Amino acid sequence: MQNPDGTPIWFELNTADEAKAGHFYAATIGWTFARSPMPEHDAYLIASAPDGAAIAGITIPPANVPSLPDWSIYFGTSDVDAAATRVRELGGSIQVEPMDIPGIGRFAVARDPQQVSFMLMTGVSPDPSSAFIQGSHHGHGVWIELATPDLEGALAFYGALFGWTREGAMPMGPMGDYVFLGSGETRPGAVMSSETTGAPARWNWYAYVPDIDAAIAAATRHGGVLLQGPDEIPGGDYSANIGDATGAQIGMVGPRIGDAA
């Protein structure tokens, strides 16, 4: 895949109930689901946005894989093996050594120095991933967010690993700063303190929906729970965090429509 290093190129839900998860996300975010077309991966459920782009996978994790968060973010890299070495040099660890997924690419499971898990991947496709596109693209990832017990340590680690830069911050009072990340011309996400905000130390991601209130209503109607929001964000859209019907957390971003605005 021809994405710059550090680009979120795939999202993956680890769950024991893929049928419940699939039903929930179809109703809430508008994804459609199909089994992987590769026979060797036919247990893997692929979520696609309304425009047909593949966005995420749902899988039941095998017993021999170290414990992973419910939702994982795959960050693209031109060389997984070199990136895994760099993770160790920077004080992180590799939970699953670089390995090949036939027909898909090469990946590794990493942890940063604060013990937050993330994925590294080099895809075999010559085309760039479009799972993460900022803007009004229904069902695509539009924002990533790290809650960490060591904000400055995390900024130093990911900056050295992916070349991210610190691009200003939004003060949140006693909860500290919401620090924006830069990657070239893009601003893929932000970092905040898990100690002051009380948020679980983890990577979170946000999918775009065309109506945030309708998406929240669908989430609660289908067994989910509203954890935060909707809160207005720069640009006029609103963000919310929900717990899905299986207990996993995901964020959503979108406008408020009609009388709900």
C-alpha positions as CSV (number, residue, x, y, z in Angstrom):
1,M,0.0,0.0,0.0
2,Q,1.3,3.4,-1.0
3,N,0.4,5.3,2.2
4,P,2.9,7.4,4.2
5,D,4.2,5.7,7.3
6,G,1.9,6.2,10.2
7,T,-1.3,6.3,8.2
8,P,-4.1,4.3,9.7
9,I,-4.7,1.8,6.9
10,W,-7.0,-0.7,8.5
11,F,-9.2,-1.2,11.6
12,E,-10.0,-4.5,13.3
13,L,-12.5,-5.6,15.9
14,N,-11.6,-8.6,18.1
15,T,-14.9,-10.0,19.4
16,A,-16.4,-13.3,20.6
17,D,-19.7,-12.4,18.9
18,E,-19.1,-11.3,15.3
19,A,-22.8,-11.7,14.3
20,K,-23.9,-9.3,17.0
21,A,-21.1,-6.9,16.2
22,G,-21.9,-7.0,12.5
23,H,-25.6,-6.3,13.1
24,F,-24.8,-3.4,15.4
25,Y,-22.3,-1.7,13.0
26,A,-24.6,-2.2,10.0
27,A,-27.3,-0.3,11.8
28,T,-25.2,2.3,13.4
29,I,-22.4,3.3,10.9
30,G,-24.0,1.9,7.8
31,W,-21.3,-0.7,6.9
32,T,-22.1,-3.8,4.8
33,F,-20.4,-7.1,5.6
34,A,-19.0,-9.9,3.6
35,R,-16.6,-12.8,4.1
36,S,-13.1,-12.4,2.8
37,P,-13.0,-13.6,-0.8
38,M,-9.8,-15.5,-0.1
39,P,-10.6,-19.1,0.9
40,E,-7.8,-19.2,3.5
41,H,-9.4,-16.1,5.2
42,D,-13.0,-17.0,4.9
43,A,-13.6,-16.7,8.6
44,Y,-12.7,-13.0,8.4
45,L,-15.6,-10.6,8.1
46,I,-14.9,-7.4,6.1
47,A,-16.8,-4.2,6.7
48,S,-17.3,-1.8,3.7
49,A,-18.4,1.8,3.6
50,P,-21.4,2.8,1.4
51,D,-18.9,3.8,-1.3
52,G,-17.6,0.2,-1.4
53,A,-14.3,0.9,0.2
54,A,-13.1,-1.8,2.7
55,I,-12.7,-0.2,6.1
56,A,-12.4,-2.8,8.8
57,G,-12.4,-6.4,9.8
58,I,-14.2,-8.4,12.5
59,T,-12.5,-11.5,13.8
60,I,-12.5,-13.9,16.7
61,P,-8.9,-13.8,17.9
62,P,-7.1,-17.2,18.1
63,A,-6.2,-18.4,21.5
64,N,-2.4,-18.2,20.9
65,V,-2.4,-14.5,20.1
66,P,-1.6,-12.1,23.0
67,S,-4.6,-10.2,24.4
68,L,-5.5,-7.3,22.1
69,P,-7.9,-4.4,22.7
70,D,-11.4,-4.7,21.2
71,W,-10.7,-2.3,18.3
72,S,-7.1,-2.2,16.9
73,I,-5.6,0.3,14.5
74,Y,-3.2,-0.9,11.8
75,F,-0.6,1.8,11.0
76,G,1.0,1.5,7.6
77,T,4.8,1.3,7.2
78,S,7.0,0.7,4.3
79,D,9.0,-2.0,6.2
80,V,7.4,-3.8,9.1
81,D,10.6,-5.5,10.1
82,A,12.5,-2.2,10.3
83,A,9.6,-0.6,12.1
84,A,9.5,-3.4,14.7
85,T,13.2,-3.0,15.4
86,R,12.6,0.8,15.8
87,V,9.8,0.1,18.3
88,R,12.2,-1.8,20.5
89,E,14.9,0.9,20.1
90,L,12.4,3.5,21.3
91,G,11.4,1.5,24.4
92,G,8.4,-0.3,23.1
93,S,7.9,-4.0,22.6
94,I,6.8,-6.5,19.9
95,Q,4.0,-8.9,21.0
96,V,3.8,-10.7,17.8
97,E,6.9,-10.8,15.6
98,P,6.5,-9.7,11.9
99,M,4.8,-12.3,9.9
100,D,3.1,-12.7,6.6
101,I,-0.6,-12.9,5.8
102,P,-0.8,-14.5,2.4
103,G,-2.2,-12.2,-0.2
104,I,-2.6,-9.3,2.3
105,G,0.8,-8.2,3.6
106,R,3.1,-8.4,6.5
107,F,2.2,-7.3,10.0
108,A,3.4,-7.2,13.6
109,V,1.7,-6.5,17.0
110,A,3.4,-3.8,19.0
111,R,3.2,-2.0,22.3
112,D,4.4,1.5,23.0
113,P,6.5,2.3,26.1
114,Q,3.2,3.0,28.0
115,Q,1.9,-0.5,27.1
116,V,-0.7,0.6,24.6
117,S,-1.1,-1.9,21.8
118,F,-1.1,-1.0,18.1
119,M,-0.5,-2.8,14.8
120,L,2.2,-2.3,12.1
121,M,1.5,-3.4,8.5
122,T,2.9,-3.3,5.0
123,G,0.3,-4.3,2.5
124,V,1.0,-6.0,-0.8
125,S,-1.5,-4.0,-2.8
126,P,0.0,-1.3,-5.0
127,D,-3.0,0.9,-4.3
128,P,-3.3,3.1,-1.2
129,S,-5.7,2.2,1.6
130,S,-8.8,4.4,1.8
131,A,-10.0,3.1,5.2
132,F,-8.9,6.4,6.7
133,I,-10.0,9.6,4.7
134,Q,-10.7,12.8,6.5
135,G,-13.8,14.7,5.4
136,S,-17.4,13.7,4.8
137,H,-16.9,10.1,3.7
138,H,-19.6,8.0,5.2
139,G,-18.2,5.0,7.1
140,H,-14.5,5.9,6.7
141,G,-12.2,6.5,9.6
142,V,-11.6,10.3,10.0
143,W,-9.8,10.7,13.4
144,I,-7.5,8.7,15.7
145,E,-7.0,9.4,19.4
146,L,-4.5,8.2,22.0
147,A,-5.2,8.3,25.7
148,T,-1.9,7.6,27.5
149,P,-0.5,7.8,31.0
150,D,2.6,9.7,29.7
151,L,1.6,12.2,27.1
152,E,5.1,13.6,26.5
153,G,6.6,10.1,26.3
154,A,4.0,9.0,23.8
155,L,4.6,12.1,21.7
156,A,8.3,11.4,21.6
157,F,7.8,7.7,20.8
158,Y,5.4,8.1,17.9
159,G,7.2,11.2,16.6
160,A,10.4,9.1,16.3
161,L,8.6,6.1,14.9
162,F,6.2,7.8,12.4
163,G,7.6,11.3,12.0
164,W,4.5,12.8,13.6
165,T,4.9,16.4,14.9
166,R,3.1,18.3,17.7
167,E,0.8,20.8,16.0
168,G,-0.8,22.8,18.8
169,A,-3.2,21.8,21.5
170,M,-6.7,22.5,22.8
171,P,-6.7,23.2,26.6
172,M,-9.2,21.1,28.6
173,G,-8.8,22.7,32.0
174,P,-7.9,20.3,34.8
175,M,-7.8,17.5,32.3
176,G,-4.8,18.9,30.6
177,D,-4.1,19.5,26.8
178,Y,-5.6,17.7,23.8
179,V,-2.5,17.7,21.7
180,F,-2.9,17.6,17.9
181,L,-0.6,15.4,15.8
182,G,0.8,16.4,12.4
183,S,1.9,14.2,9.6
184,G,3.0,16.4,6.6
185,E,-0.1,18.3,5.5
186,T,-2.5,16.1,7.5
187,R,-3.7,16.1,11.1
188,P,-4.7,12.5,11.7
189,G,-5.5,12.8,15.4
190,A,-4.6,13.8,18.9
191,V,-3.1,12.6,22.2
192,M,-4.4,13.2,25.7
193,S,-3.6,12.2,29.2
194,S,-5.4,9.1,30.5
195,E,-4.4,10.1,34.0
196,T,-6.2,13.4,34.1
197,T,-9.1,12.5,31.8
198,G,-9.9,9.1,33.3
199,A,-10.0,7.6,29.8
200,P,-8.7,4.1,29.4
201,A,-5.1,4.0,28.0
202,R,-5.7,3.0,24.4
203,W,-5.9,4.0,20.8
204,N,-9.4,5.0,19.8
205,W,-10.7,5.8,16.3
206,Y,-13.7,7.7,14.9
207,A,-15.9,6.8,11.9
208,Y,-17.8,9.4,9.9
209,V,-21.6,9.2,10.0
210,P,-24.0,11.6,8.1
211,D,-26.2,12.2,11.1
212,I,-24.6,11.9,14.6
213,D,-28.0,11.9,16.4
214,A,-29.4,9.2,14.2
215,A,-26.3,7.1,14.7
216,I,-26.4,7.5,18.5
217,A,-30.1,6.6,18.4
218,A,-29.4,3.5,16.3
219,A,-26.6,2.5,18.7
220,T,-28.7,2.6,21.8
221,R,-31.6,0.9,20.0
222,H,-29.3,-2.0,19.0
223,G,-27.8,-2.7,22.4
224,G,-25.1,0.0,22.6
225,V,-24.6,2.8,25.1
226,L,-23.6,6.4,24.7
227,L,-20.3,7.0,26.6
228,Q,-19.7,10.6,25.6
229,G,-21.2,13.3,23.5
230,P,-22.4,14.6,21.2
231,D,-19.8,17.4,21.6
232,E,-19.2,20.1,19.0
233,I,-15.8,20.0,17.5
234,P,-13.9,22.5,15.2
235,G,-15.5,22.7,11.8
236,G,-19.1,22.3,13.0
237,D,-19.4,18.5,13.3
238,Y,-20.0,16.6,16.5
239,S,-18.2,13.7,18.1
240,A,-19.5,10.9,20.3
241,N,-18.1,7.7,21.8
242,I,-20.2,4.7,22.1
243,G,-20.0,1.2,23.6
244,D,-21.2,-1.3,21.0
245,A,-23.5,-4.3,21.7
246,T,-20.5,-6.4,22.6
247,G,-18.8,-3.9,24.9
248,A,-16.2,-2.5,22.5
249,Q,-15.7,1.3,22.2
250,I,-15.6,3.3,19.1
251,G,-16.0,7.0,18.2
252,M,-18.2,8.6,15.6
253,V,-18.1,12.1,14.0
254,G,-20.8,13.8,12.0
255,P,-23.2,16.7,11.7
256,R,-26.4,17.3,13.7
257,I,-29.4,17.4,11.3
258,G,-32.7,19.2,11.5
259,D,-34.3,19.9,14.8
260,A,-31.5,18.1,16.7
261,A,-29.0,20.8,15.8
